[in-house]
Amino acid sequence: MLRRIVISGVEARKKLTDGANKLADAVKSTFGVYGQTWYLDKRNSITNDGVSVAREIVLDDEVENRGAIALREAAIKTVDSVGDGTTTAIILAQAIYQTVSKYLSKEGVIGSKTPSEVIRQIEEERIMVTDKLEGMAEPITTEQGLIYSATVATGDKELGILIGKAQWKLGKDGYLLAEESADKFSSVEYVKGIRIDNGFGTSQLVNDQEKQMLVVEDTKVLLTSHTIRDIHDWQKIMKVCELIAKTGATKLVIIARAWTDDTIRFCLENINKGTLKIYPLNAPYTDMQERMHDLSSIIGGNFVDSENSTLDDVVMSDLGFAMKVVARRYDAVVTGGDSIESVARVSQRCYELEEQRRGSQSDFEKKAITERLAQLQDGFALIKVGSPSDLERKRLYDKCEDAVHAVRAAYREGTVKGAGLAFKEIADTLPDSAFLRRALYSLNEQIVSSAPKDFVIEDWVRDPVLVLKVALQNACTAAASFASAGGVITAENPKRLDELLGRK
């Protein structure tokens, strides 16, 4: 049984903040255009993406590690909500707590406040700062404005142009996805269809060897949440295939919950016979049933749900039609047609999703629904991040992942002066007694501290107001949690064998 470590009071808060500071000091070194990169074991990569660095930090001291984890949560909540602003949240959280800790310590150098008083004041000031931020926001009205936002987020002019132009073309609700490419240069691919987070059932299906993809054009499609397990399920599928063959069709893509080795082998044997070719794909991993209904609106037919139907019930009218299906191991894109019927189905599905979004109480769920709506309405674009160097490609990919979210946020809610200048201007208006005053200077100070003496912040450097609001909120929450900490109970790390034997 693991032993427990129990500490309380000022000592507990000190060790928690020591751990948080170690994480923050590492992460904030990545901040800004002159931010440093870190080498990571994970993926054998280099990155200056704050949350990527934060996720890899594990401290030997158990209590300090709890503090690091608590601060990391502020970053993770920020990226989950808006996809960017993780380092901003960590820098702000550290700076806020450094101020309020003076009021909480028994040796307080300024005075003393109860934890509840501190938390209340932090929240009141956060609301005031958020209101000021919103009042400073300016909408993006030109393509160049989006390009500037993307360039700030990526730190790379080429990617900034690609991302900004793509988002402008797709509109405010358009959705961009970043992916690594084997190409030497980055590019954009526009897709009219739906992307799902699962791919082909076996790599033996690959028919584009260079890109390691399965490409199937003009094909019937069956959508089902059934698992195709054995010869009995296969025989049920073959009954439908006999009907399909009579129509002159030669291809069928089946997107099912899962496939066994035996049923995949049946598919391969069927393809090799030269008769009706059956291509097995795996169903969406996230929100499977909802995304199956999204797919059905694009390609027609019906989703065969295992909860209320069997494979014996499948008829020709359940099958949809896709102009193109492109699948890789872990994702696939299904493209439908542009018929009047397709437009009507998609419009109806979008109406249903809008209703779901209005009724949802979860920000995470609302974000997911918004992304799905964007794909249904406008399709999406793939930002294919390329580079001659594998390490550089991974670094740019990390930045691009953040940037596609930042640009979309900027387009939707506007921007304010970047490089911490908006927070700095707000801080100038706050009294010295404000907890957030010192923290609001910290972003600009961090950027300036790593820049050369002649560094000038250009007028076009601006930040998405939505990202700053969310980062500030999560930073305040993290700082408040440290302020209210009265103690820590955590498991002691298991000892290594040489430690147990008393060896060095």
C-alpha positions as CSV (number, residue, x, y, z in Angstrom):
1,M,0.0,0.0,0.0
2,L,1.4,3.4,-0.9
3,R,2.3,5.7,1.9
4,R,0.6,9.2,2.1
5,I,2.3,12.5,2.5
6,V,0.4,15.0,4.6
7,I,1.4,18.7,5.1
8,S,-0.7,21.7,5.9
9,G,-0.8,25.5,6.2
10,V,1.9,27.8,4.8
11,E,4.3,24.9,4.2
12,A,1.7,23.2,1.9
13,R,1.1,26.4,-0.1
14,K,4.8,27.0,-0.4
15,K,5.6,23.6,-1.8
16,L,2.6,23.7,-4.1
17,T,3.7,27.1,-5.5
18,D,7.4,25.9,-5.7
19,G,6.2,23.2,-8.1
20,A,3.9,25.6,-10.0
21,N,6.8,28.0,-10.4
22,K,9.1,25.3,-11.8
23,L,6.6,24.5,-14.4
24,A,5.8,28.2,-15.2
25,D,9.5,29.2,-15.4
26,A,10.0,26.4,-18.0
27,V,6.9,27.2,-20.0
28,K,7.2,31.0,-20.1
29,S,10.6,30.8,-21.7
30,T,8.8,29.7,-24.9
31,F,6.7,32.8,-25.0
32,G,6.8,35.4,-27.7
33,V,8.6,35.8,-31.0
34,Y,12.0,35.2,-29.4
35,G,10.8,32.3,-27.2
36,Q,13.1,29.4,-26.7
37,T,12.4,25.8,-27.9
38,W,12.6,22.7,-25.8
39,Y,13.7,19.2,-26.9
40,L,11.3,16.5,-25.9
41,D,11.5,12.7,-25.8
42,K,8.0,12.6,-27.0
43,R,7.9,12.1,-30.8
44,N,11.6,13.1,-30.7
45,S,10.6,16.7,-31.2
46,I,11.5,20.3,-30.5
47,T,8.8,22.7,-29.7
48,N,8.0,26.1,-28.2
49,D,4.4,25.2,-27.7
50,G,3.7,25.9,-24.1
51,V,1.2,23.2,-23.3
52,S,3.4,20.6,-25.0
53,V,6.2,21.5,-22.7
54,A,3.9,21.6,-19.7
55,R,2.5,18.1,-20.3
56,E,6.0,16.6,-20.2
57,I,7.0,18.1,-16.8
58,V,6.9,15.7,-13.9
59,L,8.7,16.7,-10.6
60,D,10.4,14.3,-8.2
61,D,8.9,16.0,-5.1
62,E,5.4,14.6,-4.8
63,V,3.8,17.8,-3.3
64,E,5.6,20.1,-5.7
65,N,4.3,17.9,-8.5
66,R,0.8,18.5,-7.3
67,G,1.4,22.2,-7.7
68,A,2.7,21.7,-11.3
69,I,-0.3,19.6,-12.2
70,A,-2.7,22.2,-10.8
71,L,-1.1,25.0,-12.9
72,R,-0.9,22.7,-16.0
73,E,-4.7,22.3,-15.7
74,A,-5.1,26.0,-16.4
75,A,-3.3,25.6,-19.6
76,I,-5.2,22.4,-20.6
77,K,-8.5,24.0,-19.9
78,T,-7.6,27.0,-22.0
79,V,-6.5,24.9,-25.0
80,D,-9.6,22.7,-24.7
81,S,-11.8,25.8,-24.8
82,V,-10.1,28.0,-27.4
83,G,-7.2,25.9,-28.7
84,D,-4.6,28.6,-27.9
85,G,-3.4,30.8,-25.0
86,T,-1.9,28.1,-22.9
87,T,1.4,29.9,-22.1
88,T,-0.6,33.1,-21.5
89,A,-2.7,31.3,-18.9
90,I,0.4,29.9,-17.1
91,I,2.3,33.2,-17.0
92,L,-0.8,35.1,-15.6
93,A,-1.6,32.4,-13.0
94,Q,2.0,32.5,-11.7
95,A,2.0,36.3,-11.5
96,I,-1.4,36.5,-9.9
97,Y,-0.5,34.1,-7.1
98,Q,2.9,35.8,-6.5
99,T,0.9,38.9,-5.6
100,V,-1.9,37.4,-3.5
101,S,0.5,35.1,-1.6
102,K,1.9,38.2,0.2
103,Y,-1.6,38.6,1.7
104,L,-1.9,35.0,2.8
105,S,1.4,34.2,4.4
106,K,1.6,34.5,8.2
107,E,4.6,36.7,7.6
108,G,2.6,38.8,5.1
109,V,4.7,41.8,4.1
110,I,1.6,43.9,3.0
111,G,-1.2,42.7,5.2
112,S,-3.5,39.7,5.6
113,K,-6.7,38.5,4.0
114,T,-8.8,35.4,4.3
115,P,-8.7,33.0,1.3
116,S,-12.4,33.8,0.6
117,E,-11.6,37.5,0.5
118,V,-8.7,36.9,-1.9
119,I,-10.8,34.7,-4.2
120,R,-13.7,37.3,-4.2
121,Q,-11.3,40.2,-5.1
122,I,-9.7,38.1,-7.9
123,E,-13.1,37.4,-9.4
124,E,-14.3,41.0,-9.2
125,E,-11.1,42.2,-10.9
126,R,-11.3,39.5,-13.5
127,I,-14.8,40.6,-14.5
128,M,-13.6,44.3,-14.7
129,V,-10.6,43.4,-16.8
130,T,-12.7,41.3,-19.1
131,D,-15.1,44.1,-19.7
132,K,-12.2,46.5,-20.6
133,L,-10.8,43.9,-23.0
134,E,-14.1,43.5,-24.8
135,G,-14.4,47.3,-25.0
136,M,-10.9,47.5,-26.7
137,A,-11.7,44.7,-29.2
138,E,-11.7,45.6,-32.9
139,P,-13.3,43.3,-35.6
140,I,-11.3,41.8,-38.4
141,T,-12.7,43.1,-41.7
142,T,-9.9,42.1,-44.2
143,E,-8.1,39.1,-45.3
144,Q,-4.8,40.8,-44.3
145,G,-6.1,41.1,-40.7
146,L,-6.4,37.3,-40.6
147,I,-3.0,36.8,-42.1
148,Y,-1.5,39.1,-39.4
149,S,-3.3,37.1,-36.6
150,A,-2.0,33.8,-38.1
151,T,1.5,35.1,-38.4
152,V,1.5,36.2,-34.7
153,A,0.2,32.8,-33.7
154,T,2.7,30.7,-35.7
155,G,5.7,33.0,-35.8
156,D,6.0,31.9,-39.4
157,K,5.2,34.2,-42.3
158,E,4.5,31.4,-44.8
159,L,2.1,29.6,-42.5
160,G,0.5,32.8,-41.5
161,I,-0.4,33.6,-45.2
162,L,-1.7,30.1,-45.8
163,I,-3.8,30.0,-42.6
164,G,-5.1,33.6,-42.9
165,K,-6.2,33.1,-46.6
166,A,-7.8,29.8,-45.8
167,Q,-9.9,31.1,-42.9
168,W,-11.0,34.1,-44.9
169,K,-12.1,31.9,-47.7
170,L,-14.1,29.6,-45.4
171,G,-15.6,32.4,-43.4
172,K,-16.1,32.9,-39.6
173,D,-17.5,29.5,-39.0
174,G,-15.1,27.7,-41.4
175,Y,-12.9,25.0,-39.8
176,L,-9.2,24.5,-40.4
177,L,-7.3,21.3,-39.5
178,A,-3.5,21.0,-39.2
179,E,-1.7,17.9,-40.3
180,E,1.9,17.0,-40.9
181,S,2.9,16.5,-44.5
182,A,5.9,14.7,-46.0
183,D,6.2,17.5,-48.5
184,K,9.1,20.0,-48.2
185,F,6.7,23.0,-48.2
186,S,3.4,23.7,-46.5
187,S,0.1,23.8,-48.5
188,V,-3.7,24.0,-48.1
189,E,-6.2,21.5,-49.3
190,Y,-9.9,22.5,-49.4
191,V,-12.3,19.7,-48.7
192,K,-16.1,19.6,-49.2
193,G,-17.2,16.8,-46.9
194,I,-16.9,15.4,-43.4
195,R,-13.7,14.3,-41.7
196,I,-14.0,11.5,-39.1
197,D,-11.4,10.4,-36.6
198,N,-11.0,6.8,-37.7
199,G,-9.8,5.2,-40.9
200,F,-9.4,2.0,-42.9
201,G,-9.8,-1.4,-41.3
202,T,-6.4,-2.7,-42.7
203,S,-3.4,-1.2,-44.4
204,Q,-3.7,-3.9,-47.0
205,L,-6.5,-1.8,-48.6
206,V,-4.1,1.1,-49.4
207,N,-4.2,2.0,-53.1
208,D,-2.2,5.2,-53.0
209,Q,1.1,3.9,-51.9
210,E,2.9,7.3,-51.9
211,K,0.4,8.9,-49.4
212,Q,-0.5,5.6,-47.8
213,M,-4.2,6.2,-48.4
214,L,-7.3,4.3,-49.6
215,V,-9.2,6.3,-52.2
216,V,-12.6,5.1,-53.4
217,E,-14.7,7.2,-55.8
218,D,-18.4,7.0,-56.8
219,T,-19.3,4.4,-54.2
220,K,-22.3,3.1,-52.3
221,V,-21.9,3.5,-48.5
222,L,-23.4,1.7,-45.6
223,L,-23.3,3.3,-42.1
224,T,-23.8,1.1,-39.1
225,S,-22.9,0.8,-35.4
226,H,-22.8,-3.0,-35.7
227,T,-19.5,-4.8,-35.3
228,I,-19.0,-7.1,-38.2
229,R,-17.8,-10.2,-36.3
230,D,-18.1,-13.4,-38.1
231,I,-19.3,-15.4,-41.1
232,H,-22.9,-15.0,-40.1
233,D,-22.6,-11.1,-40.2
234,W,-20.7,-11.4,-43.4
235,Q,-23.5,-13.5,-45.0
236,K,-26.0,-10.8,-44.0
237,I,-23.8,-8.2,-45.7
238,M,-23.6,-10.4,-48.9
239,K,-27.4,-10.4,-49.2
240,V,-27.3,-6.6,-49.6
241,C,-24.3,-6.9,-51.9
242,E,-26.3,-9.1,-54.3
243,L,-28.9,-6.4,-54.6
244,I,-26.3,-3.8,-55.2
245,A,-24.6,-5.8,-57.9
246,K,-27.9,-6.0,-59.8
247,T,-27.8,-2.2,-60.1
248,G,-24.5,-2.3,-61.8
249,A,-22.6,-0.8,-58.9
250,T,-19.1,-2.2,-58.3
251,K,-18.0,-0.7,-55.0
252,L,-19.3,-0.6,-51.4
253,V,-17.7,1.2,-48.4
254,I,-19.0,0.0,-45.1
255,I,-18.3,2.2,-42.1
256,A,-18.9,0.0,-39.1
257,R,-18.2,0.1,-35.3
258,A,-15.4,-2.5,-35.7
259,W,-14.2,-5.4,-37.8
260,T,-12.6,-8.7,-36.8
261,D,-9.5,-10.2,-38.6
262,D,-11.8,-12.8,-40.2
263,T,-14.3,-10.3,-41.7
264,I,-11.5,-8.0,-43.0
265,R,-10.0,-11.1,-44.7
266,F,-13.4,-11.7,-46.3
267,C,-13.3,-8.2,-47.7
268,L,-9.8,-8.6,-49.1
269,E,-10.8,-11.9,-50.7
270,N,-13.9,-10.2,-52.2
271,I,-11.8,-7.4,-53.6
272,N,-9.3,-9.8,-55.2
273,K,-12.1,-11.7,-56.9
274,G,-13.0,-8.7,-59.0
275,T,-16.7,-8.7,-58.1
276,L,-18.4,-6.1,-56.0
277,K,-15.5,-4.6,-53.9
278,I,-16.2,-4.1,-50.2
279,Y,-14.0,-1.6,-48.3
280,P,-14.1,-1.8,-44.5
281,L,-13.7,1.5,-42.6
282,N,-14.0,2.0,-38.8
283,A,-16.7,4.2,-37.4
284,P,-15.9,7.6,-35.8
285,Y,-14.3,7.2,-32.5
286,T,-15.7,10.4,-30.9
287,D,-19.5,10.9,-30.8
288,M,-20.0,7.9,-33.1
289,Q,-23.8,8.0,-33.4
290,E,-24.0,11.8,-33.9
291,R,-21.3,11.8,-36.5
292,M,-22.9,8.9,-38.3
293,H,-26.1,11.0,-38.6
294,D,-23.9,13.9,-39.9
295,L,-22.5,11.5,-42.6
296,S,-26.0,10.4,-43.5
297,S,-27.0,13.9,-44.2
298,I,-24.1,14.3,-46.6
299,I,-24.4,11.0,-48.5
300,G,-28.1,10.0,-48.0
301,G,-29.3,6.6,-46.9
302,N,-29.9,5.7,-43.3
303,F,-27.7,5.0,-40.3
304,V,-28.2,1.4,-39.3
305,D,-28.1,1.7,-35.5
306,S,-27.4,-1.6,-33.6
307,E,-29.6,-0.4,-30.8
308,N,-32.8,-0.6,-32.8
309,S,-32.1,-2.7,-35.9
310,T,-30.1,-5.7,-37.2
311,L,-28.0,-6.3,-40.2
312,D,-30.9,-8.5,-41.5
313,D,-33.0,-5.3,-41.8
314,V,-30.7,-3.5,-44.2
315,V,-32.3,-2.6,-47.5
316,M,-31.1,-0.7,-50.6
317,S,-32.7,2.5,-49.4
318,D,-30.4,2.4,-46.4
319,L,-27.3,2.9,-48.6
320,G,-25.9,6.3,-49.3
321,F,-23.7,7.5,-52.2
322,A,-20.3,9.2,-51.8
323,M,-18.4,10.9,-54.6
324,K,-15.2,10.2,-52.9
325,V,-13.9,8.5,-49.7
326,V,-10.3,9.1,-48.7
327,A,-9.1,7.0,-45.7
328,R,-5.9,6.7,-43.8
329,R,-5.1,4.7,-40.7
330,Y,-6.6,7.1,-38.2
331,D,-8.9,9.4,-40.2
332,A,-11.1,9.5,-43.3
333,V,-12.9,12.2,-45.4
334,V,-16.2,11.4,-47.0
335,T,-17.4,13.7,-49.8
336,G,-21.1,13.8,-50.9
337,G,-22.8,15.3,-53.9
338,D,-24.4,18.7,-54.5
339,S,-27.9,17.6,-55.4
340,I,-31.0,19.4,-54.2
341,E,-31.8,16.4,-52.0
342,S,-28.3,16.6,-50.4
343,V,-28.7,20.3,-49.7
344,A,-32.1,19.7,-48.1
345,R,-30.7,16.9,-45.9
346,V,-27.7,19.0,-44.8
347,S,-29.9,22.0,-44.0
348,Q,-32.2,19.8,-41.8
349,R,-29.2,18.3,-40.0
350,C,-27.7,21.8,-39.4
351,Y,-31.0,22.9,-37.9
352,E,-31.0,19.9,-35.5
353,L,-27.4,20.7,-34.5
354,E,-28.2,24.3,-33.9
355,E,-31.0,23.2,-31.5
356,Q,-28.6,20.9,-29.7
357,R,-26.0,23.7,-29.3
358,R,-28.6,26.1,-27.9
359,G,-29.7,23.4,-25.3
360,S,-26.2,22.3,-24.3
361,Q,-24.8,23.3,-20.9
362,S,-21.2,22.2,-21.8
363,D,-18.7,24.5,-23.4
364,F,-16.8,21.5,-24.7
365,E,-19.9,20.1,-26.3
366,K,-20.8,23.4,-27.8
367,K,-17.4,23.7,-29.4
368,A,-17.6,20.2,-30.9
369,I,-21.1,20.9,-32.3
370,T,-19.8,24.2,-33.8
371,E,-17.0,22.4,-35.5
372,R,-19.3,19.8,-37.0
373,L,-21.7,22.5,-38.2
374,A,-18.8,24.3,-39.9
375,Q,-17.9,21.1,-41.8
376,L,-21.5,20.5,-42.9
377,Q,-22.0,24.0,-44.1
378,D,-18.7,25.0,-45.6
379,G,-16.5,22.0,-45.6
380,F,-13.0,22.6,-44.2
381,A,-9.4,23.0,-45.1
382,L,-6.4,21.0,-44.3
383,I,-3.2,23.0,-43.5
384,K,-0.6,20.5,-44.5
385,V,2.6,21.4,-42.6
386,G,5.7,20.5,-44.5
387,S,9.4,21.0,-44.1
388,P,12.7,19.5,-45.3
389,S,13.5,18.7,-41.6
390,D,11.4,16.3,-39.5
391,L,12.2,18.2,-36.3
392,E,11.2,21.5,-37.9
393,R,8.0,20.1,-39.3
394,K,6.9,18.9,-35.9
395,R,7.7,22.2,-34.3
396,L,5.7,24.1,-37.0
397,Y,2.9,21.6,-36.6
398,D,2.6,22.3,-32.9
399,K,2.4,26.1,-33.7
400,C,0.0,25.5,-36.5
401,E,-2.4,23.5,-34.3
402,D,-2.7,26.5,-32.0
403,A,-2.8,29.1,-34.8
404,V,-5.8,27.6,-36.6
405,H,-7.9,28.0,-33.4
406,A,-6.5,31.5,-32.6
407,V,-7.3,32.8,-36.1
408,R,-10.8,31.5,-35.9
409,A,-11.3,33.1,-32.5
410,A,-9.9,36.4,-33.8
411,Y,-12.3,36.3,-36.8
412,R,-15.3,35.6,-34.6
413,E,-14.7,38.1,-31.7
414,G,-12.1,40.5,-32.8
415,T,-8.6,41.4,-31.6
416,V,-6.8,43.7,-29.2
417,K,-3.2,45.0,-29.1
418,G,-0.8,42.0,-28.9
419,A,2.4,41.1,-27.1
420,G,0.7,41.9,-23.8
421,L,0.1,45.6,-24.7
422,A,-3.7,45.4,-24.2
423,F,-3.2,44.0,-20.6
424,K,-0.5,46.5,-20.0
425,E,-2.8,49.4,-20.9
426,I,-5.5,48.0,-18.6
427,A,-3.0,47.6,-15.8
428,D,-2.1,51.3,-16.1
429,T,-5.7,52.1,-15.1
430,L,-5.8,49.9,-12.0
431,P,-4.9,51.0,-8.5
432,D,-1.8,49.6,-6.8
433,S,-4.0,47.6,-4.5
434,A,-5.4,45.5,-7.3
435,F,-4.3,41.9,-7.3
436,L,-4.3,41.7,-11.1
437,R,-2.3,44.9,-11.8
438,R,1.2,43.3,-11.4
439,A,0.1,40.2,-13.3
440,L,-1.2,42.1,-16.3
441,Y,2.2,43.6,-16.9
442,S,3.8,40.1,-16.9
443,L,3.1,39.1,-20.5
444,N,4.6,42.2,-22.1
445,E,7.6,42.0,-19.7
446,Q,8.3,38.4,-20.6
447,I,8.3,39.2,-24.3
448,V,10.5,42.2,-23.9
449,S,12.9,40.4,-21.6
450,S,13.8,37.8,-24.3
451,A,13.9,40.3,-27.2
452,P,16.9,42.4,-28.4
453,K,17.2,46.0,-27.2
454,D,16.0,47.5,-30.4
455,F,12.8,45.3,-30.5
456,V,9.7,47.1,-31.6
457,I,6.1,45.8,-31.4
458,E,4.5,46.5,-34.7
459,D,0.9,47.9,-34.9
460,W,-0.3,44.8,-36.8
461,V,0.6,42.5,-33.9
462,R,-2.7,41.7,-32.3
463,D,-4.2,39.0,-30.1
464,P,-7.7,37.4,-30.2
465,V,-9.7,38.9,-27.4
466,L,-11.5,35.5,-26.8
467,V,-8.2,33.7,-26.2
468,L,-7.1,36.4,-23.7
469,K,-10.4,36.3,-21.8
470,V,-10.4,32.5,-21.5
471,A,-6.7,32.5,-20.5
472,L,-7.3,35.1,-17.8
473,Q,-10.3,33.2,-16.4
474,N,-8.4,30.0,-16.1
475,A,-5.4,31.8,-14.6
476,C,-7.5,33.4,-12.0
477,T,-9.1,30.0,-11.2
478,A,-5.7,28.4,-10.8
479,A,-4.4,31.2,-8.6
480,A,-7.5,31.1,-6.4
481,S,-7.1,27.4,-5.9
482,F,-3.6,27.9,-4.5
483,A,-4.9,30.7,-2.3
484,S,-7.5,28.5,-0.8
485,A,-5.1,25.5,-0.2
486,G,-5.0,24.6,3.4
487,G,-3.0,21.4,3.0
488,V,-2.0,18.5,0.7
489,I,-2.5,14.8,1.0
490,T,-0.8,12.9,-1.8
491,A,0.7,9.4,-2.4
492,E,4.4,9.0,-1.9
493,N,6.3,8.0,-5.1
494,P,7.3,4.3,-5.1
495,K,10.9,3.8,-4.2
496,R,13.4,2.4,-6.7
497,L,15.1,-0.9,-5.8
498,D,18.5,0.8,-5.2
499,E,16.9,3.3,-2.9
500,L,15.2,0.5,-0.9
501,L,18.6,-1.3,-0.6
502,G,20.3,1.9,0.5
503,R,22.5,2.2,-2.5
504,K,23.4,5.5,-4.2
